[in-house]
Amino acid sequence: MRYTIDGKNGKWEVVMGLEVHCQVNSASKLFSSSPTAFGAEPNTQVSYVDAAMPGMLPVINDWVVKQAIRTGLGLNAKINKVSRFARKNYFYPDLPQGYQISQSDQPIVGEGVVEVKTEDGGKRAIRIERLHLEQDAGKSMHDQDPHKTYVDLNRSGTPLMEIVSYPDITSPDEAAAYFKKIQTLVRYLGTSDGNMEEGSMRADVNVSVRPVGSDELRPRAEIKNMNSLRFIRQAIAYEAQRQVDLYDAGESPVQETRLFNPKTGETKSMRSKENAADYRYFPCPDLLPLILDDAEIEAIRKDLPELPDAKRDRFIAEYGVSEDDAITLSNDKDVAHYFETAVGREKQRDGKMVSNWILSELFGHLNKENRSITESPISAENLGDLVDLIAENVISGKIAKTVFEDMLKTNRSPKKIVEEKGLRQITDSGAIEKAIDKILSGAPDKVAEYKSGKVALIGWFVGQVMQATQGRANPGEVNKLLKEKLGE
Ligand code: MN
């Protein structure tokens, strides 16, 4: 659904592009051998290169280059066999070099495309403009002392991939779906942990508005460093409305960088947006051009795992699950693995049934406890066994829920629980008949009522028999036998 805002003189649409920064999964930095581990004491992971001591030279980290190629291939993008590093010059206390080594007009990855599905069911292809490698800056710490700012250089030189989209995004919902898709992809590829809380994935969102139907690009605001899907949505909605209000008032937004304040839900101006020329980009004289050969790229391509879109399509084709369920199951690599283990490659259990147990019962529990699938108290194998017990008519769906509750608490095998608690379904019609006879002879008035036409009473009889058998009688069998005995 198109996201529009009503202005005084007509409707406006929103135009957005995202710049997503992902920290590359790498034990060491982009141009030095210092560790990148999160949460270390300030300034304990800083080499002379990271601190920009005079005379120090950067050396490219080959592992990081491979991760960028891997990510580019996952984005269906063109890998540039020749790319170059450039200096982006600006001053900041946490940037000791006085410039960031990044890539400018020759990034390592060129155009690509990702498909996103939004909450209203719409599907869109969002074009990627480029992916480039760059180093992260250090961190200024303003909250350690009332009068001083401290600088922690642990993050200085940490490898980042910046993934830049074209301004193809048309709603807050789509922006969130796109960001989530990038996160899913890098996690599948293993090239970034995509962890937003620890800042290893964050986005700058470029927002502008234009009258519906027009194809012009108006001045945009860049909202920096968004690290939550909820904030991304809020910030976009606020910013788009602010720009429409300006136009309505006869003013025009300026191209600038803005910050989102999660407490107020508003964005506020940080600085007027620099143009590329302001950074005085020039090729970094300390680094040779990065030259890749086809064999290297092909080797990485061969090593790619099955990616989420392919997995989703296969889940639909192979297991018959709905598209929505297939998306949920394939969005997270660990959930996908759990699902396939529970279905059992050889056993081929009913995929829809397994999927239902995971998505409603298991997720219901995990969400309540705020746990991830890898922390599930029920193993995928045990869940598969539970589905077998239902499919083989050993237990009814209702009893299965009782067994499931027990499994959550004890992580025991469902077979053991069924045997120990004597939950096996009674399918023997002799035993069921006995129970029915007892109920009928104990309630002659109800039998008479039924026979005189109050057939709705059948529900009451079924309930009594189920109760008498602790829910273990096969409900279909109970129904059939009851109707026989009541003379139908
Ligand atoms: Mn950047």
Residues whose N, C-alpha, C, O or C-beta is under 5 A from the ligand:
A	BS01	MN	E162
